[in-house]
Amino acid sequence: MDYTIKIGGEAGQGIQTVGDTLAKLFSRGGFYVFTSQDYESRVRGGHNSYQVRVCDKPVSAARNKVDILVAFDDATVDLHTGELTEGGTVVYDPAVSRSDRKEAHFLGVPFGELARATKGGTIVSNTVAIGAVLGMLGYPLASLLDTLKDTLKKKDEETLESNREAARMGYEYAGTHCARCAFTFPSPSQPKMLIDGNEAIGLGAVASGCKFYAAYPMTPSTGIMVAVAKRARKFSIIVEQAEDEISAINMALGASFAGVRAMTGSSGGGFALMVEGLSLAGMTETPIVIALAQRPGPATGFPTRTEQGELLFALHAGHGEFPRVIFAPGTPEQAFHLTNKAFDLAERFQIPVFILTDQYLADTQWSYESFERTGIAHKDYRLRGEALAGLKLYKRHELTKTGISALAIPGASHHLVVTDSDEHNEDGHLIEDAATRVNMVEKRYFRKMASLKDEMGGPSIYGADNPEVVIAGWGSTLGIMREAVDRMITERPVAMVHFAEIYPFPRAAGERDYLRLLEKAGRTICVEQNGTSQFARLMKTETGYEFTDRINKFDGRPFFVEELIGAINDRIK
């Protein structure tokens, strides 16, 4: 069982409400769900779509074929009817369509008319549509009624009952009139967790002991701030919506210097304003975690679309030379764990650490039984209490073999805790002499980088042991590449290499060494959602290895599985 439902219409028509509700009830029924959205940067109008894939086995990408197309306007019919599977159906409201559609693959359901027959009126039209989809699928209506009770728990009883009535009417109408619907569902099982990338990063921050989050809202990073804010009261976290991104990063640096774990987040245009603050973190050796949620640029670009165009920006941002770590998770579960690792490395090495995500990972929802929760690091690396009071002398930037100095909290003892944004000595006071400058660069950069390289995990390898073709990628392409390998491996030996820990570049080690695997394969293809193959260029710089082929997509839309398979086959003909 593997079905895809696409809901399309204008912004403001409740498309996301319908999609979210369907995704929620399918995951609560124990099925695996993957959702993706395509929406414009406007409050009303334009064309938006929301795609829900539901399956009885794990799924990690969107298909390009649709089984049920819910059309709230004619544009949806015109744009997406060609995506229908052989037995697919378009469900629409004849009252708002420009003509009555007689073809067998059209099912007219009077959403508005049925809604007006309830006490809720036209406002419950979307609930009629949800009920209609379930009626077409033959999915138990009781699941929707339970979900409505939870969703509308803050509403009055009359609102709840009118939505229930609307759901029943849509369910019965579609179930009675859809002669071609022949969908089957296994019996529901244990509920599954449904989570998107932004929520996972927010949860990772909370689990890591983040106590201060400052940001200026910017798509697609805003959901991280929202996820942290939802839990702020329970976990004593301060969340500050700053007036701009310059303030946001400096507030976070101030909070970190004052003794708490701190984080900020933005997209490319907002992060551009943070760059001076990033260098300040590098010079003062102040821990900070930065979520950089990519979208197509330059300038405002495509605000609501996806791209992997800021890898080299994150790598080279900031004036001067100082260490940083870059993680690029490929799934919400990776996002959760790498956020935790980001906080641990930021605190331990006193450096900025990036979590590089994008609109695709930010907004897509995935189903899980649960996240693995063992191994969550939450060690306190700050000197406080007796450990600090017992020191005879505290030097904030003391020269050490590892480059890591003691990090104390201002006001925690009689010691003076000071640092300077100018070049400084071990005590934190500014200097002008050449010898101290050389010593500090050695400490801050070279000694820390030598140790950081040992902290980086290698890429994941999946597929055939002796592949003829290897596809490689980073960040959010993980799920798409994995499903492509699963489908292609029956025809030829193919494998994938996926990088989630990007910089410092992971060393090749182990029995299935990734460089050895790439060098043995006849064709190697780097898959990236940018135009200039930024990761392939980084890999050549770091390892000397050059891929035989590249696949680049930079139209602001993610790959469909079938689309990626077609592009791979084109390269290896």
Helices and strands as residue ranges (DSSP letters): E 2-11, H 15-28, E 32-38, E 45-55, E 66-71, H 74-80, G 81-83, E 84-92, G 94-96, E 106-108, H 111-116, G 121-124, H 125-137, H 141-151, H 157-177, E 193-196, H 197-207, E 210-215, H 222-229, H 232-235, E 238-241, H 245-258, E 261-266, H 268-284, E 288-294, H 311-316, E 325-327, H 332-349, E 352-358, H 359-363, E 365-368, H 385-389, H 434-441, I 442-447, H 448-452, G 453-455, E 460-463, E 469-474, G 475-477, H 478-488, E 494-499, E 501-503, H 514-520, E 523-528, H 534-543, E 549-552, H 561-572
